[in-house]
Amino acid sequence: MPAADMTPGQPAHRRKASLAQTARAVAWSFFGVRKRAHYEADSAQLNPVHVIIMGVVGAAIFVAVLILIVRWVVG
């Protein structure tokens, strides 16, 4: 990375979050409770593409669970 692209005090590379950390952040966002410090840490580490993928997967699982509950109650 050229020296002009780096800002003082910033590490040369950012640590990327694991898939489990991404899943946990998306799960907390579905629940709607998040501390500001955790949000800021996640926004610095999470890959937006991974967040979108995990969000779609989480929504699909949520819908599937709702369908199973409705079928169980109606049946």
C-alpha positions as CSV (number, residue, x, y, z in Angstrom):
1,M,0.0,0.0,0.0
2,P,1.5,3.4,-0.9
3,A,2.4,5.7,2.0
4,A,0.0,8.3,0.7
5,D,-3.0,6.0,1.2
6,M,-2.3,5.3,4.9
7,T,-3.4,7.7,7.7
8,P,-1.4,8.1,10.9
9,G,-2.5,5.8,13.7
10,Q,-4.2,3.4,11.3
11,P,-2.9,-0.2,11.0
12,A,-1.6,-1.3,7.7
13,H,-4.4,-3.9,7.4
14,R,-7.7,-4.3,9.0
15,R,-8.7,-7.4,10.8
16,K,-11.6,-9.1,9.1
17,A,-14.4,-10.7,11.2
18,S,-15.0,-14.4,11.0
19,L,-18.2,-15.9,9.6
20,A,-19.3,-16.6,13.2
21,Q,-18.8,-13.0,14.2
22,T,-20.7,-11.9,11.1
23,A,-23.6,-14.3,11.9
24,R,-23.7,-13.0,15.5
25,A,-23.8,-9.4,14.4
26,V,-26.6,-10.1,12.0
27,A,-28.6,-12.1,14.6
28,W,-28.3,-9.2,17.1
29,S,-29.5,-6.8,14.4
30,F,-32.6,-9.0,13.8
31,F,-33.2,-8.8,17.5
32,G,-32.7,-5.0,17.4
33,V,-30.5,-4.6,20.5
34,R,-26.9,-3.4,20.0
35,K,-24.5,-1.3,22.0
36,R,-22.9,1.6,20.2
37,A,-19.3,0.3,20.9
38,H,-20.2,-3.1,19.4
39,Y,-21.8,-1.5,16.4
40,E,-18.7,0.6,15.7
41,A,-16.4,-2.4,16.1
42,D,-18.6,-4.4,13.7
43,S,-18.7,-1.6,11.1
44,A,-14.9,-1.5,11.1
45,Q,-14.5,-5.3,10.8
46,L,-17.4,-6.8,8.9
47,N,-17.4,-7.3,5.2
48,P,-20.6,-5.8,3.7
49,V,-21.1,-8.6,1.2
50,H,-20.9,-11.2,4.1
51,V,-23.5,-9.1,6.1
52,I,-25.9,-9.1,3.1
53,I,-25.5,-12.9,2.5
54,M,-26.0,-13.6,6.2
55,G,-29.0,-11.3,6.3
56,V,-30.7,-13.1,3.4
57,V,-29.9,-16.5,5.0
58,G,-31.2,-15.3,8.4
59,A,-34.4,-14.0,6.8
60,A,-34.9,-17.3,5.0
61,I,-34.4,-19.3,8.2
62,F,-36.9,-16.9,10.0
63,V,-39.5,-17.4,7.4
64,A,-39.0,-21.2,7.4
65,V,-39.4,-21.3,11.1
66,L,-42.6,-19.3,10.9
67,I,-44.0,-21.6,8.3
68,L,-43.2,-24.6,10.4
69,I,-44.9,-23.1,13.4
70,V,-48.0,-22.2,11.5
71,R,-48.2,-25.8,10.0
72,W,-47.8,-27.3,13.4
73,V,-50.5,-25.1,15.0
74,V,-53.0,-25.5,12.2
75,G,-52.3,-29.3,11.9
